[in-house]
Amino acid sequence: MKADKVYLVGFMGAGKTSVARALGRRLDWKTEDIDERIERRERRDIRSIFRQEGEPYFRALERSEIIALLPERGVVVATGGGTFADPSSRELILRDGAVVWLDASFPTLLERLPVDGRRPLAADRLEMEQLYNQRLSAYRSAHLRIDTGRGSVEHVVDQIADWLGA
């Protein structure tokens, strides 16, 4: 797969931010994190945005950031866990670059996620599992699936770089 932009998608805790940074270094590309861009733009954290404005507002912010990044090339984009589940964001992403689904089993994701409230949708484990199952069909439309439950970040980066022919 030849591409000049990579989007990393997957559930919270799958490793999108860590892999994006490492892959960006490997490819010598810029790295962007949708959640970080939103927090800078809004001057508040994701938890506050969800609490004060709600999820629809947050999803609109994600779409806005995706649109702002469309002209960028030579970039690895770490999306939020729900970004790719949003049909309009998913359509933009699929047309704009190579999409890699960083997948891990639900028990693995549970082990990785803090229960400190930083992740608004992770507060209730049963709801989180339902959300995970709902998003699987969206994630399956990615161009490549990589299991991040096994191996290091560098191993995942190697797999993506090989797939890209880099």
N, C-alpha and C positions, 0 to 999 in steps of 0.2 A: 504494500500500500504506500503510495507516494502522497504525502500531505505536507502542507506548510502550517497546519494548525491542528492541535489535538485537544479534544475535550474529554475530561475524565468525569464519568458519571458513576453513580452508585449510592447505596444507602449510607447514612451517617455512620462513621466508624470504619468505613471500607478502606480508608487510606488515601483519599483523593488529594488532600493538601500535601501530605508528605511525598507522595509519588510525583505530584506536579512539580514540586521544587527540585527533586532529584532528576526527573526527566528533563526539566528545563536546563539544568546544569549540564547534563549529558549531551543534549542537542545544541547547547549554547543558544537557547531561545529564552525569550521573556516568559515569565510565569505570572498568571493572574488568578486570583481567588475571588469568586463571585461574592461570597459572604464577607470577605475583608473589604471589598470595594463598596458593598452596601453599608457596612459599618462606618467606613470613612465618610461616605456621602451623607449618611443620616446623622453622623456624630453620636451614635448610640449603638448598643450591642443588639444582636439578633433577638435575644430574649425580650428586651424592651420593645422592640418593633412588634413582635408577635403579641405581647401583652397589651400594648397601647393601640395598635392599629389593626391587628388581626392577620390571618394568613393570606387572604386575597390581596391585601395591600403589599405584603412581602413578596408574593409571587409576581406582582406587577413590577416591583423593584428589580427582581431577578431578570425579567424580560427586558427591562430597560438597560440593564448592564450587558446582557447578551447582545442587544442591538448596538450598543456603544462599542463593543469589541469586534463587530463584524468586519470592519476594514483592516483590523490588525492581522498580520501574518507573522510566522515564526514565533508562535506563542503556544504555551500549554495552559489550558484553562481548567481550573478545579471548580466544578459546579457545586451547588448545594445539593443535599440529598434528595430534595423534591423538585429541583429545577427541571430535570429531564422527564419527570412525571407530568409536568404541565404540557399539554399538547402543543400550544403555540411556541413555547420555548424549545421543545423537542424538535419541532419542524425546522426552526431556525438553525439549531445546532447540527442536525443531520445534514443540512444543505451546505453548511459552512466549513466543516472539517472532518477529520477522522475522529470517531467516537469510540472510546474504550470504556467498557463497563468493568469497574473494579468490584468484584463480587466476593462475598464471604458468607459463610453460613450464619444464620441468625444467632446461634449460641456464641459464635466467635465475635460477632458485632456487640453482643451484650457484654462480653468480657472487656471490650475496648472502650465502651461508653461510660463516662462518669455520670453519676446520679446527683450532680450538684446543681442542676437547673440551667446550666449553660445551653443545653440542647432542649428547647421547648417541647418538641414532639417526642422526647424520650422519657418524659416524666412518668408515664403509665406504661409498664412493660407489655401488658396485654394489648393496649391500643397501638403500641409501637410494633408489635408483631403483626397486627392486622394491616398497619400501614406498609410494613415491609412486603407482605404478601400482595397488597394492592399494587405496589410499584414494580413488582417483578416483570410484568408484561411490558411495561415501558422500557425498562432496562434491557430487556431481550432484543430491542430493536437497535441496539448499539452495533457498530461494525465489528467489534472484537470484545470477547469476554475473557477476563483474567481472574483467576481465583487468588485473592490476596490473603486467604486464610493460611496458606502454606508459603513459606519462604520469606525472604527479606524484601525490603523496599527495593534494594539493588537488583534482586532477582526479577521483580515485577518490571522495573525499568528496562532490564535486559530484554525481556519478552516483548515489550512495546517497541523498543528500538529495533529489534530484529524484524518485527512485523512491518515497521516503517522503512526498513532497508537502510537504517542509519548506523 
